[in-house]
Amino acid sequence: MVPDSKDPGLEEAHAYALVTSVRNEAERIGATIQTVVDQTVLPVAWAIVSDASTDSTDAVVAEYAQRYPFIRPLRIDREGGASFAAKSRAVARGYDSIRDCKFDFVGNLDADMKLPPGYYETVTQAMAQGFTNANSKNPKIGIAGGSYLNIIEGRAIPAKSRPGHVPGAVQVFRRECWEQIGGYPELSFGGEDTAAEMAAELAEWGVLALPELEALHGAPDQAKGIATAAGRMFRSGAMDYHLGYGVGFMGIKAASRFLEPPAILGSLARLAGFAMPLFRQDAKELAPELRSYIREAQKRRIRSLLGRANAPEAGPQHEPTGQ
């Protein structure tokens, strides 16, 4: 049942807060704020952290904050450009600024997303009910969320994601889970959402993916050109190294995406990005226990894939005859 009131924190059992890190998004942050204002249940608080923005982002956020008291603007002044680690620090600062509020769930929302109106009501209700993707009861759902579509040249294209993963741009955490895992780690090459998800699983929290609940990503990193695309794949390989991915899993991953654009070059660039820090023996950025858990999860995934590949073909399926 959709509530017919839009007071912040309408249903106490589903009270949630949001954190957004934003840097030079003056042209898009207004639409993202509006998409939250249009939610069927509003957040009790929303920390919007301007990470050293140099455009009019701060002014746009301030204008909305005057109209909607649950919005809490925050600014960080620092040297240097945008980075994944800086984004994680900004999110942490934002969370610290709303600790005084009473809420059960906290969502990370990227600054260029558009959500369906019932997004947070649906996600928090699903988390409260505690059913996993396997439809088994687990009262400890720590992370949940939908999926998103990239708007590229006017077309909505599903973002690539492994089954069961909730992308960081729209992740929602149970507050207890967020505080137990320490939020997002500061990673040089990204992947903080995957790391947080794996840390939650290691701490025996459940993850609930709701891919049918689709958001729109209005400004994906989709600069054109083979060199630019290869550069993104190289960074992805470095990210995989620092997440602790195994060499064998990386080989399978690269091979499975061999024909994805840019064909061949993309997979080779990903492998090069992984191999360079591997040969240099760069220090990995995640704790050894979490890296070991990630590798074990990858081994289970490989065994599952091999098991399905070797399984005999299923016979004809018939409708059950019940009484």
C-alpha positions as CSV (number, residue, x, y, z in Angstrom):
1,M,0.0,0.0,0.0
2,V,1.5,3.4,-1.0
3,P,1.2,6.0,1.8
4,D,-0.9,9.0,0.9
5,S,1.2,11.4,3.1
6,K,4.8,12.4,2.3
7,D,6.0,13.5,5.7
8,P,9.7,12.8,6.3
9,G,10.1,9.4,8.0
10,L,6.4,8.7,7.5
11,E,6.6,5.1,8.8
12,E,9.1,5.0,11.7
13,A,9.9,1.3,11.0
14,H,11.1,2.3,7.6
15,A,12.9,5.6,8.5
16,Y,15.9,6.2,6.3
17,A,18.5,8.8,5.7
18,L,20.6,9.6,2.6
19,V,24.2,10.7,1.8
20,T,25.3,12.1,-1.5
21,S,28.9,13.2,-2.4
22,V,28.8,15.8,-5.2
23,R,31.5,17.6,-7.1
24,N,30.7,20.1,-9.9
25,E,27.3,18.7,-10.7
26,A,25.4,22.0,-10.8
27,E,23.6,21.0,-14.0
28,R,22.4,17.7,-12.6
29,I,22.0,17.8,-8.8
30,G,18.7,19.7,-9.0
31,A,17.1,16.8,-10.9
32,T,18.5,14.3,-8.4
33,I,17.1,16.3,-5.5
34,Q,13.7,16.5,-7.2
35,T,13.7,12.8,-7.6
36,V,14.1,12.4,-3.8
37,V,11.5,15.1,-3.1
38,D,9.1,13.0,-5.3
39,Q,9.5,9.9,-3.2
40,T,6.4,8.4,-1.5
41,V,8.3,8.4,1.8
42,L,10.9,11.2,2.4
43,P,14.2,10.7,4.2
44,V,14.5,12.0,7.7
45,A,17.8,13.6,6.7
46,W,19.9,13.9,3.6
47,A,23.5,15.0,3.8
48,I,24.6,16.5,0.4
49,V,28.4,16.9,0.6
50,S,30.0,19.3,-1.9
51,D,33.5,17.9,-2.4
52,A,35.4,21.1,-3.2
53,S,33.0,22.0,-6.0
54,T,34.1,25.0,-8.1
55,D,30.9,25.6,-10.0
56,S,27.5,26.6,-8.6
57,T,26.7,23.2,-7.0
58,D,26.7,24.7,-3.5
59,A,24.2,27.4,-4.5
60,V,21.8,24.9,-6.1
61,V,21.9,22.7,-3.0
62,A,21.5,25.6,-0.7
63,E,18.4,26.8,-2.5
64,Y,16.7,23.4,-2.2
65,A,17.7,23.2,1.5
66,Q,15.8,26.3,2.2
67,R,12.6,24.7,0.8
68,Y,13.2,21.2,2.2
69,P,14.6,21.2,5.8
70,F,15.6,17.5,5.7
71,I,18.4,18.5,3.3
72,R,21.7,19.2,5.1
73,P,24.3,20.8,2.9
74,L,28.0,20.3,3.8
75,R,31.1,21.5,2.0
76,I,34.6,20.1,2.0
77,D,37.5,22.3,0.9
78,R,40.6,20.5,-0.2
79,E,43.3,20.4,-2.8
80,G,43.4,18.0,-5.7
81,G,40.8,16.7,-8.1
82,A,38.1,14.1,-8.0
83,S,39.0,10.6,-6.9
84,F,37.3,7.4,-5.6
85,A,39.0,7.7,-2.2
86,A,37.9,11.3,-1.8
87,K,34.4,10.3,-2.6
88,S,34.4,7.7,0.1
89,R,35.8,10.3,2.6
90,A,33.0,12.7,1.6
91,V,30.4,10.1,2.2
92,A,31.9,9.3,5.6
93,R,31.8,13.0,6.5
94,G,28.2,13.2,5.3
95,Y,27.2,10.3,7.5
96,D,28.9,11.7,10.5
97,S,26.9,14.9,10.1
98,I,23.5,13.1,10.4
99,R,24.4,10.6,13.2
100,D,22.2,12.6,15.5
101,C,19.1,11.6,13.5
102,K,16.9,8.6,14.2
103,F,16.8,6.2,11.2
104,D,17.1,2.5,10.5
105,F,18.5,2.6,7.0
106,V,20.9,4.8,5.1
107,G,21.3,5.1,1.4
108,N,24.1,6.2,-0.7
109,L,22.8,8.1,-3.8
110,D,25.0,9.3,-6.6
111,A,24.4,12.9,-7.7
112,D,23.2,12.2,-11.2
113,M,20.5,9.5,-10.6
114,K,16.8,9.6,-11.1
115,L,14.7,7.2,-9.1
116,P,11.2,5.8,-9.4
117,P,8.9,7.5,-6.9
118,G,8.5,4.5,-4.6
119,Y,12.2,3.5,-4.6
120,Y,13.1,3.9,-1.0
121,E,9.7,2.8,0.4
122,T,10.0,-0.4,-1.7
123,V,13.6,-1.1,-0.7
124,T,13.2,-0.4,3.0
125,Q,10.1,-2.5,3.2
126,A,11.9,-5.4,1.5
127,M,14.7,-5.1,4.0
128,A,12.3,-5.0,6.9
129,Q,10.6,-8.1,5.7
130,G,13.9,-9.9,5.4
131,F,13.6,-12.1,2.4
132,T,16.7,-12.9,0.3
133,N,16.9,-13.3,-3.4
134,A,16.6,-17.1,-2.8
135,N,13.3,-16.3,-1.1
136,S,14.6,-17.6,2.2
137,K,14.0,-15.6,5.4
138,N,17.0,-13.7,6.7
139,P,16.2,-10.9,9.2
140,K,19.7,-9.6,8.8
141,I,19.4,-8.0,5.3
142,G,22.2,-5.5,5.5
143,I,22.3,-4.1,2.0
144,A,19.6,-3.8,-0.7
145,G,18.7,-1.8,-3.7
146,G,17.7,-1.8,-7.3
147,S,19.6,-1.5,-10.6
148,Y,20.1,1.4,-13.0
149,L,20.0,2.2,-16.7
150,N,22.7,4.4,-18.4
151,I,21.2,7.0,-20.7
152,I,23.6,7.0,-23.7
153,E,22.7,9.0,-26.8
154,G,19.1,8.9,-25.8
155,R,18.9,5.2,-25.2
156,A,18.5,3.4,-21.8
157,I,21.1,0.7,-21.5
158,P,21.3,-1.5,-18.5
159,A,24.5,-1.1,-16.5
160,K,26.6,-4.2,-16.3
161,S,26.5,-5.9,-12.9
162,R,27.1,-9.4,-11.6
163,P,24.0,-11.3,-10.5
164,G,23.0,-10.4,-6.9
165,H,25.0,-7.2,-6.8
166,V,23.5,-3.9,-5.7
167,P,25.4,-1.0,-7.4
168,G,26.8,1.6,-5.1
169,A,25.0,4.5,-6.8
170,V,21.7,3.3,-5.3
171,Q,22.7,1.1,-2.4
172,V,20.7,1.1,0.9
173,F,22.3,-0.1,4.1
174,R,20.8,-1.1,7.4
175,R,22.3,1.4,9.8
176,E,23.8,-1.3,12.0
177,C,25.4,-3.0,9.0
178,W,26.9,0.3,7.8
179,E,28.4,1.1,11.1
180,Q,29.7,-2.5,11.6
181,I,31.6,-2.5,8.3
182,G,32.8,1.1,8.6
183,G,31.0,2.4,5.5
184,Y,32.9,2.6,2.2
185,P,36.7,1.9,2.2
186,E,39.0,4.5,0.6
187,L,40.1,2.7,-2.6
188,S,42.3,4.4,-5.2
189,F,40.7,2.7,-8.2
190,G,37.1,2.4,-7.1
191,G,35.1,-0.7,-6.2
192,E,34.1,0.6,-2.8
193,D,30.5,-0.6,-3.3
194,T,31.7,-4.2,-4.0
195,A,34.1,-4.1,-1.1
196,A,31.3,-2.9,1.3
197,E,29.0,-5.6,0.0
198,M,31.6,-8.3,0.5
199,A,32.4,-6.9,4.0
200,A,28.7,-7.1,4.9
201,E,28.5,-10.8,3.7
202,L,31.7,-11.6,5.7
203,A,29.9,-10.1,8.8
204,E,27.0,-12.4,7.9
205,W,24.6,-9.8,6.6
206,G,22.4,-10.6,3.7
207,V,22.3,-8.7,0.4
208,L,19.1,-8.3,-1.5
209,A,19.2,-7.2,-5.1
210,L,16.0,-5.9,-6.7
211,P,17.0,-5.5,-10.4
212,E,13.4,-4.8,-11.5
213,L,13.5,-1.5,-9.5
214,E,15.3,0.6,-12.1
215,A,16.8,4.0,-11.7
216,L,18.2,6.2,-14.5
217,H,21.8,7.3,-14.6
218,G,21.9,10.5,-16.6
219,A,25.6,11.2,-17.0
220,P,27.6,8.0,-17.2
221,D,31.3,8.0,-17.9
222,Q,30.9,7.2,-21.5
223,A,33.4,9.4,-23.3
224,K,33.9,8.1,-26.8
225,G,37.0,6.7,-28.4
226,I,38.8,3.4,-28.2
227,A,41.7,4.8,-26.2
228,T,39.3,6.2,-23.6
229,A,37.4,2.9,-23.3
230,A,40.7,1.0,-23.0
231,G,41.7,3.4,-20.2
232,R,38.6,2.6,-18.3
233,M,39.2,-1.1,-18.7
234,F,42.8,-0.6,-17.5
235,R,41.5,1.1,-14.4
236,S,39.0,-1.7,-13.9
237,G,41.9,-4.2,-13.9
238,A,43.8,-2.2,-11.3
239,M,40.6,-2.0,-9.2
240,D,40.2,-5.8,-9.4
241,Y,43.8,-6.3,-8.2
242,H,43.3,-4.1,-5.2
243,L,40.0,-5.9,-4.4
244,G,42.1,-9.0,-4.1
245,Y,40.8,-10.9,-7.2
246,G,42.5,-14.1,-8.0
247,V,44.6,-14.5,-11.2
248,G,42.4,-17.4,-12.4
249,F,39.2,-15.5,-11.9
250,M,40.6,-12.5,-13.7
251,G,41.5,-14.7,-16.7
252,I,38.0,-16.1,-16.8
253,K,36.5,-12.6,-16.5
254,A,38.6,-11.2,-19.3
255,A,37.9,-14.1,-21.6
256,S,34.2,-13.9,-21.0
257,R,34.2,-10.2,-22.1
258,F,36.6,-10.7,-25.0
259,L,34.0,-9.5,-27.6
260,E,32.6,-6.6,-25.6
261,P,33.5,-3.2,-27.0
262,P,36.3,-2.4,-27.5
263,A,36.6,-6.0,-28.6
264,I,39.8,-7.8,-27.7
265,L,41.5,-4.5,-26.7
266,G,39.2,-4.0,-23.7
267,S,40.0,-7.4,-22.2
268,L,43.7,-7.0,-22.9
269,A,43.7,-3.6,-21.2
270,R,41.9,-5.0,-18.2
271,L,44.5,-7.8,-17.9
272,A,47.3,-5.2,-18.2
273,G,45.7,-3.1,-15.5
274,F,45.6,-6.1,-13.2
275,A,49.1,-7.4,-14.2
276,M,51.0,-4.2,-13.6
277,P,50.4,-3.9,-9.8
278,L,50.7,-7.6,-9.6
279,F,54.2,-7.7,-11.0
280,R,55.1,-4.7,-8.9
281,Q,53.6,-6.4,-5.9
282,D,51.8,-3.2,-4.9
283,A,50.3,-3.3,-1.4
284,K,46.6,-4.2,-1.7
285,E,44.1,-1.7,-0.1
286,L,41.7,-4.2,1.6
287,A,42.3,-6.1,4.7
288,P,43.7,-9.7,4.2
289,E,40.6,-11.3,5.8
290,L,38.3,-9.5,3.3
291,R,40.5,-10.3,0.3
292,S,40.5,-14.0,1.3
293,Y,36.7,-13.9,1.5
294,I,36.4,-12.3,-1.9
295,R,38.6,-15.0,-3.4
296,E,36.6,-17.8,-1.8
297,A,33.4,-16.3,-3.1
298,Q,35.0,-16.2,-6.6
299,K,35.9,-19.9,-6.3
300,R,32.3,-20.8,-5.3
301,R,31.1,-18.8,-8.3
302,I,33.4,-20.6,-10.7
303,R,32.3,-24.0,-9.3
304,S,28.7,-23.0,-9.7
305,L,29.2,-22.0,-13.3
306,L,31.1,-25.2,-14.0
307,G,28.4,-27.2,-12.3
308,R,25.7,-25.7,-14.5
309,A,27.7,-26.2,-17.6
310,N,28.2,-29.9,-16.8
311,A,24.6,-30.5,-15.7
312,P,22.5,-32.7,-18.0
313,E,19.9,-30.9,-20.0
314,A,16.6,-30.7,-18.2
315,G,13.7,-32.7,-19.6
316,P,10.3,-31.3,-20.6
317,Q,8.7,-29.2,-17.9
318,H,5.1,-29.8,-17.0
319,E,2.6,-27.8,-15.0
320,P,2.0,-29.4,-11.6
321,T,-1.4,-30.9,-11.1
322,G,-2.6,-29.8,-7.7
323,Q,-5.8,-30.7,-5.9
